[in-house]
Amino acid sequence: MKKLTILIAAIALVCFSVPAMAVDWNFYGSARMATFYVSDDLGDGETASGDDGDTGVQWDLQGNSRLGANVKAENIKGQFELGLKGNGQGDVDVGTRRIYGVWNFGPGWMKVGKDYTPVSQFISGQVFDADLGLLGVGTQYGNRVGQIAFGFGGFEIAMMTVDTRQVEAEFVVNGLTFDIAAGDVDKYLPKIEAKWGMSFDAWNFGIMGGYQTFTVEDVVSSVDGDKDDLDVDSYTVGADAGFNFGPGYVKAALSYGQNIGTAGWGLPGNRNQGGWAAWDGDDDTDDVDTFMGALVAGLKVSDMLSFEAGFGYRQDDPDEGEKSEPWAMYVQSVIALAPGVYIIPEVGYFDGDKTFG
């Protein structure tokens, strides 16, 4: 007889309907259009028509257009933010970008909900590719996921959903071929991230890191036929800093990790791939070590005009296979036509180098 034991714990913070308290609502919204001319050299790849390159105008409503509100009621505050992704051809796609509540209990705070995670490094204002900001090509990114987080002063720790979606590996179990996500995956711990940082008048810094692990049970070795439980581990450490000097600024970020794609700390796509653990065919994983670095500099000429340039570099070094070194650079100006109205001309270049399947 099988025995099933379930332990359920639910934590909720409510700040949207509190009759006994005065609630402050501050709504905001942003509509963003991508109006780029894009020229792609696909290298060894081909388009559907067999060409090795593609050019054209990108004229789309960006998927990070949004509508949201910040809410506050005494010592509880929260935020919700909806992503507005309709493409103007009859499709309507509304998704939840962020929704969370924060309880300030004096010496610290507790957050419950979906929000950005502590390892994310937001130093770049790059607008191409839906405001990519060099994420995944120089700066690390934890995305927006469900979490329970605590903060004390400049320290923050968050526990969140374990990510198994970006595993690129095939397993053979009982004669059947399947990927990790389809196997018997056991998750004993949440994904854990932490950050410590401080801000001053002229400079700021942050130090962050994360760890994730899960186990795939009863993986049949293609070497000796034995069954083994396979542990898939990921970690990352990083730091960023910013310096302001009059109207100018410089920002930098560094990070190093293992299997960062497996844990969702990278952005899958044709501009920033790699970092996925793979099965070695026996009782272990072939891991990928990833180093990233980025440098951004800017100058504010006036309230109506500013400039920024940035460079990002990434190196994926797998246990098996060739090393990949994608990089990106851009130069932009931000022109403010009116409060909340911006035009951002930008010129950039991406070198995708090799990718891992």
C-alpha positions in Angstrom: 0.0 0.0 0.0 1.3 3.4 -0.9 1.2 6.1 1.8 0.9 9.7 0.8 1.8 12.5 3.3 1.2 16.1 2.3 2.3 19.1 4.3 0.7 22.3 3.2 1.8 25.8 4.3 0.3 28.9 2.8 1.6 32.4 3.3 -0.3 35.4 2.0 0.0 39.2 2.3 -3.1 41.2 1.5 -2.8 44.9 0.7 -5.5 45.4 -1.9 -8.6 45.3 0.3 -8.0 46.4 3.9 -11.1 48.2 5.2 -9.6 49.1 8.5 -6.7 51.0 6.9 -6.3 53.8 4.5 -4.9 52.4 1.3 -2.8 54.6 -1.1 -3.0 53.5 -4.8 -0.5 54.8 -7.4 -1.2 53.6 -10.9 1.3 53.6 -13.8 1.5 52.3 -17.3 3.9 52.2 -20.2 3.4 51.5 -23.9 6.6 50.7 -25.8 7.2 50.3 -29.5 10.3 48.6 -31.0 11.1 50.4 -34.3 14.4 48.9 -35.4 16.1 47.9 -38.6 17.7 44.5 -38.0 20.3 42.8 -40.1 21.2 39.2 -39.1 24.1 37.2 -40.4 23.2 33.6 -39.5 26.6 32.1 -40.1 26.2 28.4 -40.6 22.5 28.7 -40.0 19.7 29.3 -42.6 16.3 30.9 -42.7 13.3 28.8 -43.8 14.0 29.9 -47.4 17.6 28.7 -47.2 19.2 32.1 -46.9 22.2 32.6 -44.6 21.0 36.1 -43.5 17.9 38.1 -42.8 17.2 41.8 -42.8 14.0 43.8 -42.2 12.2 46.3 -40.1 11.0 45.4 -36.6 7.9 47.4 -35.9 6.2 45.8 -32.9 4.5 46.6 -29.5 7.1 45.3 -27.0 6.1 42.5 -24.7 7.2 44.5 -21.7 4.6 47.2 -22.2 2.7 47.2 -18.9 0.0 48.4 -16.6 0.3 48.3 -12.8 0.0 50.0 -9.4 1.9 50.4 -6.2 -0.2 50.0 -3.1 0.5 51.0 0.5 -1.5 50.5 3.7 0.4 51.3 7.0 3.2 48.7 7.3 2.1 46.6 4.3 2.8 47.5 0.7 2.5 45.7 -2.6 2.6 45.9 -6.3 0.9 44.3 -9.3 2.0 44.7 -12.9 0.4 43.2 -16.0 2.4 42.7 -19.2 0.4 43.8 -22.3 1.7 41.8 -25.3 -1.0 42.1 -28.0 0.5 42.4 -31.4 -2.1 44.6 -33.0 -3.4 41.8 -35.3 -6.4 40.7 -33.2 -4.4 38.8 -30.6 -4.6 39.8 -26.9 -2.0 38.5 -24.5 -2.0 39.8 -21.0 0.3 38.2 -18.4 1.3 38.8 -14.8 4.7 40.3 -14.7 4.7 41.0 -10.9 2.4 40.6 -8.0 3.6 40.7 -4.4 3.1 42.1 -0.9 5.7 43.2 1.6 5.2 43.4 5.3 7.6 45.7 7.2 7.9 44.3 10.7 10.5 46.8 12.1 14.0 45.4 11.9 13.2 43.8 8.5 10.6 42.9 5.9 9.0 39.8 4.4 7.9 39.6 0.7 5.5 37.1 -0.7 4.6 36.8 -4.4 6.2 37.1 -7.9 9.0 39.6 -8.3 12.5 40.1 -9.6 15.1 37.9 -7.7 18.3 39.0 -5.9 20.8 37.8 -8.5 19.5 40.1 -11.2 22.0 42.8 -12.3 20.2 45.9 -13.8 23.0 48.2 -14.9 22.2 48.7 -18.6 19.6 50.8 -20.4 19.9 48.9 -23.7 16.5 48.9 -25.4 16.9 46.5 -28.3 15.3 43.0 -27.9 12.5 44.2 -25.5 14.8 46.3 -23.3 17.4 43.4 -23.0 19.8 45.5 -20.9 22.7 43.1 -21.7 20.9 40.5 -19.6 22.4 37.1 -20.4 25.2 38.7 -22.4 27.2 40.3 -19.7 24.8 40.6 -16.8 22.9 37.8 -15.0 19.2 37.7 -14.6 16.9 35.7 -12.3 13.7 36.6 -14.0 10.4 37.2 -12.1 9.3 34.2 -10.1 7.2 33.2 -7.1 9.1 33.6 -3.9 9.2 34.2 -0.2 11.9 36.7 0.6 13.3 38.4 3.7 15.3 41.6 4.0 17.4 43.1 6.8 19.1 46.4 6.1 21.1 45.9 2.9 20.8 42.1 3.0 18.1 40.1 1.1 17.5 36.3 0.8 14.8 34.7 -1.3 13.5 31.1 -1.7 11.7 30.4 -4.9 10.5 27.8 -7.4 13.1 25.3 -8.7 13.6 25.7 -12.4 14.0 22.6 -14.5 12.7 23.9 -17.9 16.0 24.8 -19.5 17.7 21.4 -19.2 19.0 20.2 -22.6 19.7 16.5 -22.1 18.2 13.1 -23.0 17.9 10.3 -20.5 17.3 6.6 -21.1 15.2 5.0 -18.4 13.8 1.5 -18.8 14.5 1.7 -22.5 12.6 5.0 -22.9 14.2 8.2 -24.0 13.1 11.4 -22.3 14.5 14.7 -21.1 15.0 15.7 -17.5 11.7 17.6 -17.2 9.8 14.5 -18.2 11.6 12.2 -15.7 11.0 11.6 -12.0 12.4 14.8 -10.7 12.7 15.3 -6.9 13.1 18.8 -5.5 14.1 18.8 -1.9 15.0 22.4 -1.5 13.7 25.6 -3.1 16.1 27.6 -5.3 17.9 30.1 -3.0 19.3 33.5 -3.8 20.8 36.2 -1.6 22.2 39.7 -2.1 24.0 42.3 0.0 24.5 45.9 -1.1 24.6 49.5 -0.1 24.1 52.9 -1.8 25.9 56.1 -1.2 25.7 59.6 -2.8 28.4 58.9 -5.4 28.5 55.1 -5.6 26.7 51.8 -4.9 27.6 48.2 -4.9 25.9 44.7 -4.7 27.2 41.2 -4.1 24.9 38.3 -4.9 24.7 34.6 -5.3 22.4 31.7 -5.8 22.1 27.9 -5.6 19.7 25.3 -7.0 19.7 21.5 -6.9 17.3 18.7 -7.9 17.6 14.9 -8.4 16.5 12.7 -11.3 15.7 9.2 -10.0 16.6 5.9 -11.5 18.6 7.0 -14.5 19.8 3.9 -16.4 23.5 4.2 -17.3 24.4 3.6 -20.9 27.8 2.3 -19.7 26.9 -0.5 -17.4 23.1 -0.5 -17.2 23.0 0.4 -13.5 20.3 2.7 -12.1 21.5 5.8 -10.5 20.0 9.0 -9.0 21.4 12.0 -10.8 22.0 15.2 -9.0 21.8 18.4 -11.1 23.5 21.3 -9.4 23.7 25.0 -10.3 25.2 28.0 -8.6 26.2 31.6 -9.4 28.1 34.4 -7.7 28.3 38.0 -8.9 28.9 41.6 -8.1 28.0 45.0 -9.6 28.9 48.6 -8.8 28.1 52.1 -10.0 29.9 55.4 -9.8 28.4 58.9 -10.4 30.6 61.9 -11.1 28.7 65.1 -12.0 26.5 64.4 -15.1 28.3 61.2 -15.9 28.3 57.6 -14.6 30.0 54.3 -15.0 28.5 50.9 -14.0 30.1 47.4 -14.1 29.0 43.8 -13.4 30.8 40.5 -13.1 29.4 37.0 -12.5 30.5 33.3 -12.6 28.4 30.2 -12.3 27.8 26.6 -13.2 24.7 25.4 -15.2 23.1 28.8 -15.0 20.7 28.1 -17.8 19.4 25.1 -16.0 18.5 27.3 -13.0 16.9 30.0 -15.2 19.7 32.5 -14.6 20.2 33.1 -18.3 17.8 34.1 -21.1 17.3 31.4 -23.7 17.1 32.6 -27.2 19.2 33.2 -30.3 21.3 36.0 -28.6 22.3 34.4 -25.3 22.3 30.6 -25.2 24.2 28.0 -23.2 24.7 27.1 -19.6 22.6 23.9 -19.5 23.7 20.8 -17.7 23.7 17.6 -19.8 23.8 13.9 -18.9 27.2 12.2 -19.3 25.6 8.9 -20.2 26.5 7.3 -16.9 25.9 8.6 -13.4 26.9 12.3 -13.6 26.3 15.5 -15.5 28.5 17.4 -18.0 28.5 20.9 -16.6 29.0 24.3 -18.2 30.9 27.0 -16.5 29.8 30.6 -17.4 31.6 33.9 -16.9 30.0 37.2 -17.7 31.1 40.8 -17.5 29.6 44.1 -18.6 30.6 47.8 -18.6 28.2 50.7 -19.1 28.9 54.5 -19.2 26.6 57.4 -19.6 26.3 61.2 -19.7 23.3 63.4 -18.9 23.6 66.5 -21.0 20.3 68.0 -19.9 16.8 66.9 -18.7 15.9 66.3 -22.4 19.0 64.6 -23.6 21.4 61.9 -22.4 23.8 59.3 -23.9 24.8 55.8 -22.9 27.2 53.1 -24.3 27.6 49.5 -23.1 29.6 46.3 -23.7 28.8 42.8 -22.5 30.8 39.6 -22.8 29.9 36.0 -21.9 31.9 32.8 -22.0 30.3 29.3 -21.8 32.9 26.6 -21.2 31.3 23.1 -21.2 32.9 19.9 -19.9 32.2 18.4 -23.3 32.2 20.5 -26.5 33.6 23.8 -27.7 33.8 27.0 -25.7 31.4 29.8 -26.8 32.1 33.5 -26.4 29.1 35.7 -27.4 29.3 39.5 -26.9 27.3 42.6 -27.5 27.7 46.4 -27.6 25.5 49.4 -28.2 25.4 53.2 -28.2 22.2 55.1 -27.6 20.7 58.5 -26.8 17.6 59.1 -24.7 15.5 62.1 -25.9 12.7 63.3 -23.6 10.0 65.0 -25.6 7.8 65.5 -22.5 7.5 63.9 -19.1 6.9 60.2 -19.7 7.5 60.5 -23.5 10.8 59.2 -24.8 12.5 58.4 -28.1 15.6 56.3 -27.8 17.8 55.9 -31.0 20.2 53.0 -30.5 22.8 51.3 -32.7 24.1 47.9 -31.5 25.9 44.7 -32.5 25.6 41.1 -31.3 28.1 38.3 -31.9 26.3 35.1 -31.0 29.4 32.9 -31.6 28.5 29.2 -31.0 25.3 27.9 -29.3 24.6 24.7 -27.5 21.7 22.4 -28.3 
